[in-house]
Amino acid sequence: MSLAMLNMYISFGGIILMFVSAGTAFLARTKLSGILSRIVLAFSFICMVVAGLIVAYIVIGGPTSNFMR
């Protein structure tokens, strides 16, 4: 597997984590209460931080393919 494909799959993982974070935050704010709400919100925050780190890694890594052969 090439580095470009690996970076693509890693970025998909970051995008999925962003959706999980948004969904769990919505769930915690609307359907849950008490300590369970805070636990789910903490999980949501952790997912968003990890997703941000993944996106930063991919963006800072720059382009991976060389089209000039």
PyMOL CGO cylinders between C-alpha atoms (Angstrom):
from pymol import cmd
from pymol.cgo import CYLINDER

trace = [
    CYLINDER, 0.00, 0.00, 0.00, 1.37, 3.38, -0.94, 0.3, 1, 1, 1, 1, 1, 1,
    CYLINDER, 1.37, 3.38, -0.94, 1.85, 6.23, 1.49, 0.3, 1, 1, 1, 1, 1, 1,
    CYLINDER, 1.85, 6.23, 1.49, -0.86, 8.25, -0.26, 0.3, 1, 1, 1, 1, 1, 1,
    CYLINDER, -0.86, 8.25, -0.26, -3.43, 5.48, 0.23, 0.3, 1, 1, 1, 1, 1, 1,
    CYLINDER, -3.43, 5.48, 0.23, -2.43, 5.08, 3.86, 0.3, 1, 1, 1, 1, 1, 1,
    CYLINDER, -2.43, 5.08, 3.86, -2.86, 8.81, 4.43, 0.3, 1, 1, 1, 1, 1, 1,
    CYLINDER, -2.86, 8.81, 4.43, -6.28, 8.65, 2.78, 0.3, 1, 1, 1, 1, 1, 1,
    CYLINDER, -6.28, 8.65, 2.78, -7.45, 5.90, 5.14, 0.3, 1, 1, 1, 1, 1, 1,
    CYLINDER, -7.45, 5.90, 5.14, -6.04, 7.75, 8.15, 0.3, 1, 1, 1, 1, 1, 1,
    CYLINDER, -6.04, 7.75, 8.15, -7.93, 10.89, 7.11, 0.3, 1, 1, 1, 1, 1, 1,
    CYLINDER, -7.93, 10.89, 7.11, -11.13, 8.85, 6.73, 0.3, 1, 1, 1, 1, 1, 1,
    CYLINDER, -11.13, 8.85, 6.73, -10.61, 7.75, 10.33, 0.3, 1, 1, 1, 1, 1, 1,
    CYLINDER, -10.61, 7.75, 10.33, -10.37, 11.40, 11.36, 0.3, 1, 1, 1, 1, 1, 1,
    CYLINDER, -10.37, 11.40, 11.36, -13.56, 12.26, 9.51, 0.3, 1, 1, 1, 1, 1, 1,
    CYLINDER, -13.56, 12.26, 9.51, -15.40, 9.35, 11.12, 0.3, 1, 1, 1, 1, 1, 1,
    CYLINDER, -15.40, 9.35, 11.12, -14.20, 10.48, 14.55, 0.3, 1, 1, 1, 1, 1, 1,
    CYLINDER, -14.20, 10.48, 14.55, -15.59, 13.95, 13.83, 0.3, 1, 1, 1, 1, 1, 1,
    CYLINDER, -15.59, 13.95, 13.83, -19.01, 12.46, 13.02, 0.3, 1, 1, 1, 1, 1, 1,
    CYLINDER, -19.01, 12.46, 13.02, -18.88, 10.30, 16.17, 0.3, 1, 1, 1, 1, 1, 1,
    CYLINDER, -18.88, 10.30, 16.17, -17.98, 13.38, 18.20, 0.3, 1, 1, 1, 1, 1, 1,
    CYLINDER, -17.98, 13.38, 18.20, -20.85, 15.42, 16.79, 0.3, 1, 1, 1, 1, 1, 1,
    CYLINDER, -20.85, 15.42, 16.79, -23.33, 12.58, 17.29, 0.3, 1, 1, 1, 1, 1, 1,
    CYLINDER, -23.33, 12.58, 17.29, -22.33, 11.86, 20.86, 0.3, 1, 1, 1, 1, 1, 1,
    CYLINDER, -22.33, 11.86, 20.86, -22.35, 15.57, 21.75, 0.3, 1, 1, 1, 1, 1, 1,
    CYLINDER, -22.35, 15.57, 21.75, -25.87, 15.88, 20.34, 0.3, 1, 1, 1, 1, 1, 1,
    CYLINDER, -25.87, 15.88, 20.34, -26.95, 12.76, 22.22, 0.3, 1, 1, 1, 1, 1, 1,
    CYLINDER, -26.95, 12.76, 22.22, -25.48, 14.00, 25.49, 0.3, 1, 1, 1, 1, 1, 1,
    CYLINDER, -25.48, 14.00, 25.49, -27.06, 17.45, 25.19, 0.3, 1, 1, 1, 1, 1, 1,
    CYLINDER, -27.06, 17.45, 25.19, -30.54, 16.34, 24.19, 0.3, 1, 1, 1, 1, 1, 1,
    CYLINDER, -30.54, 16.34, 24.19, -31.24, 12.85, 25.57, 0.3, 1, 1, 1, 1, 1, 1,
    CYLINDER, -31.24, 12.85, 25.57, -28.98, 12.33, 28.58, 0.3, 1, 1, 1, 1, 1, 1,
    CYLINDER, -28.98, 12.33, 28.58, -28.67, 14.02, 31.94, 0.3, 1, 1, 1, 1, 1, 1,
    CYLINDER, -28.67, 14.02, 31.94, -26.51, 13.89, 35.00, 0.3, 1, 1, 1, 1, 1, 1,
    CYLINDER, -26.51, 13.89, 35.00, -23.15, 12.18, 35.19, 0.3, 1, 1, 1, 1, 1, 1,
    CYLINDER, -23.15, 12.18, 35.19, -23.83, 10.06, 32.08, 0.3, 1, 1, 1, 1, 1, 1,
    CYLINDER, -23.83, 10.06, 32.08, -24.16, 13.24, 30.03, 0.3, 1, 1, 1, 1, 1, 1,
    CYLINDER, -24.16, 13.24, 30.03, -20.78, 14.48, 31.28, 0.3, 1, 1, 1, 1, 1, 1,
    CYLINDER, -20.78, 14.48, 31.28, -19.10, 11.14, 30.51, 0.3, 1, 1, 1, 1, 1, 1,
    CYLINDER, -19.10, 11.14, 30.51, -20.48, 11.10, 26.97, 0.3, 1, 1, 1, 1, 1, 1,
    CYLINDER, -20.48, 11.10, 26.97, -19.46, 14.75, 26.48, 0.3, 1, 1, 1, 1, 1, 1,
    CYLINDER, -19.46, 14.75, 26.48, -15.93, 13.91, 27.65, 0.3, 1, 1, 1, 1, 1, 1,
    CYLINDER, -15.93, 13.91, 27.65, -15.83, 11.05, 25.15, 0.3, 1, 1, 1, 1, 1, 1,
    CYLINDER, -15.83, 11.05, 25.15, -17.04, 13.44, 22.46, 0.3, 1, 1, 1, 1, 1, 1,
    CYLINDER, -17.04, 13.44, 22.46, -14.31, 15.94, 23.33, 0.3, 1, 1, 1, 1, 1, 1,
    CYLINDER, -14.31, 15.94, 23.33, -11.62, 13.25, 23.23, 0.3, 1, 1, 1, 1, 1, 1,
    CYLINDER, -11.62, 13.25, 23.23, -12.86, 12.10, 19.80, 0.3, 1, 1, 1, 1, 1, 1,
    CYLINDER, -12.86, 12.10, 19.80, -12.72, 15.68, 18.49, 0.3, 1, 1, 1, 1, 1, 1,
    CYLINDER, -12.72, 15.68, 18.49, -9.19, 16.23, 19.82, 0.3, 1, 1, 1, 1, 1, 1,
    CYLINDER, -9.19, 16.23, 19.82, -7.94, 12.98, 18.27, 0.3, 1, 1, 1, 1, 1, 1,
    CYLINDER, -7.94, 12.98, 18.27, -9.65, 13.86, 14.98, 0.3, 1, 1, 1, 1, 1, 1,
    CYLINDER, -9.65, 13.86, 14.98, -7.99, 17.27, 15.03, 0.3, 1, 1, 1, 1, 1, 1,
    CYLINDER, -7.99, 17.27, 15.03, -4.59, 15.71, 15.62, 0.3, 1, 1, 1, 1, 1, 1,
    CYLINDER, -4.59, 15.71, 15.62, -5.15, 13.30, 12.74, 0.3, 1, 1, 1, 1, 1, 1,
    CYLINDER, -5.15, 13.30, 12.74, -6.15, 16.12, 10.39, 0.3, 1, 1, 1, 1, 1, 1,
    CYLINDER, -6.15, 16.12, 10.39, -3.14, 18.19, 11.50, 0.3, 1, 1, 1, 1, 1, 1,
    CYLINDER, -3.14, 18.19, 11.50, -0.84, 15.22, 10.85, 0.3, 1, 1, 1, 1, 1, 1,
    CYLINDER, -0.84, 15.22, 10.85, -2.23, 14.74, 7.34, 0.3, 1, 1, 1, 1, 1, 1,
    CYLINDER, -2.23, 14.74, 7.34, -2.15, 18.44, 6.45, 0.3, 1, 1, 1, 1, 1, 1,
    CYLINDER, -2.15, 18.44, 6.45, 1.33, 19.09, 7.84, 0.3, 1, 1, 1, 1, 1, 1,
    CYLINDER, 1.33, 19.09, 7.84, 2.59, 15.96, 6.07, 0.3, 1, 1, 1, 1, 1, 1,
    CYLINDER, 2.59, 15.96, 6.07, 1.93, 17.63, 2.74, 0.3, 1, 1, 1, 1, 1, 1,
    CYLINDER, 1.93, 17.63, 2.74, 1.54, 15.99, -0.63, 0.3, 1, 1, 1, 1, 1, 1,
    CYLINDER, 1.54, 15.99, -0.63, 2.65, 12.36, -0.95, 0.3, 1, 1, 1, 1, 1, 1,
    CYLINDER, 2.65, 12.36, -0.95, 2.56, 11.64, -4.67, 0.3, 1, 1, 1, 1, 1, 1,
    CYLINDER, 2.56, 11.64, -4.67, 5.06, 12.74, -7.27, 0.3, 1, 1, 1, 1, 1, 1,
    CYLINDER, 5.06, 12.74, -7.27, 3.36, 12.97, -10.67, 0.3, 1, 1, 1, 1, 1, 1,
    CYLINDER, 3.36, 12.97, -10.67, 6.60, 13.77, -12.52, 0.3, 1, 1, 1, 1, 1, 1,
    CYLINDER, 6.60, 13.77, -12.52, 8.26, 10.45, -13.35, 0.3, 1, 1, 1, 1, 1, 1,
]
cmd.load_cgo(trace, "trace")
